[in-house]
């Protein structure tokens, strides 16, 4: 006859194994490196969304109480716009909303190597950005974690 602790441990193990089995392996989500460099731009919060930001994809546009942020390919952003240029963009493989731990699966190994990221969540996919200067190191780190990367 099992004691109460053994029964409790078996029940917890069963619950955890079911959660793990239902959760896809986030450390195997693929990445596709997009062509060209991207700029992370900060405009005045009241700025009308500029036409140049609507001419291509992917582009991320977010208006907050502090600023209008636009992330777009470098080549479409006019000179004189307040931007941090030189970011490379990866499209993250299929990422259903029910999957948890996706950002952490990429951010943790990169943080251990002191690589800053920008993360953009959208539907149906997400984007991970690293500076061009850190690109090759990021690819090595993420590949070692099991993430397939297409260039």
N, C-alpha and C positions, 0 to 999 in steps of 0.2 A: 504494500500500500504506500502511495506517495504522500510525503508530508506537504504542508501548505506552501513552503518555499519552492519546492521542486515543481509543484503544479503551477505556481505563479511564474517561475522562470520559463517553463515550457510554453505557457500562454503568451508571454512577452516575446519569446523567440518566434513563435508562429506568426504573430502580428507583424513583427519586423521582417520576417522572410517574405511575407505577402507584399508588404510595401516595397521591398527591394526588387522583387520579381516584377512588379507592375511598373517600376521606374526605369525608363530607358537609360542606358549608359551614357551619361552626359559627357564623360571624358572621351567619348568616341564621336561626338558631333563634329562634322566636317566644317572646314572653312574654305572659302574661295577668295583669293586675293584679287581685288578689283584693280583695274588699270589706273595709273596716274595717282597724283597726290591730291589731298583734300585740305580744305581750309575750315577752321572753326572760327566763325565770325560773331562779333557782338555789336549790335546796333542799338541805338536809342530805343527804349521800349515803345515809344509812340510811332516809330518809323513804319510807313506803309511797306508791305512785303514787296521788295524790288522785283522788277520783271526778270532780271537775270537769274533770280533764284527759282523761277518757274519754267526754265527752258530745258532742263535735263533731269535725269535721274541717275543715281539716287541723290536726293537732297533731303535734309531734315530741317524743319522750321518749327521753332518753339518760341512762343511769346510768354514771358513770365512777368511778374511785377517789376523785375529789375531790368530786363533787356529783351530784345528780339534776337534770338540766336539762330544762326543759319550755318549748317554744315553742308558744304558743296565742293565739287571739284575745283581745284585751284584755278584752272584755265577759264572758268566762267566768272570768277570773282574779280571785279574791277580793282585796280590799284587804288590805294587811298582808303579802302575799307579796313576797319579795325579787325584784323584776323591773326590767328596763330596758324601759319601755313606749314606744310610739310608732313601731314598725317597720311598714313596708308590705311586703307579700309578693307576689312575682311567681311564678306557676307557669311553669316553663321548658317549652317545647314538647318533643315526643317526643325522648328522649335515650337511644339504645341504649348499652349498656355498652362496645361496641366503638369508640365515638367518643371521640377524645381532644382535649384542648384546650378543652373546654366551659367550665370554670370560668374559665380564662384569658381566653376571648373576652369574658366579662362583667367580670371583675375588673380587668383591665389598664386599659381605658378609664376605669372608675370611679376607680381608684387615681390615675390622672393628674389627676383633678379633686378628689382628696382626699376621696372618698366611701367610707366604711366599709361593708362588707357582712357579712351572715351568709349562709352557703350551707348548705342542707340537701339531702343526697342521699338519695333513697329510690327505691323501685321502683313504678311505671315512670317517674317523673319526678323532677325536682329543683326546689328553690325558692331564689329569690334574694331577700334582704331588704335594704332600705335604710331609713334613718330618714325619717319623714314630712317633716322639714325639707329633705331632699335629694331628695325624690321627683321634682319637676319637672325638676331638673337631670339626674338619672339617666335619666329618660325621654328628654330631648333628646340626651344623650351616647350612649345605647344605640341610639336611632333613627338617629343619624348614622353609627353603626357598621354599620347594615344590619339590625338586629334589629326585626322587626315587633312592635308592642306593641298589645294589645287592652286597653281599659279596661272 
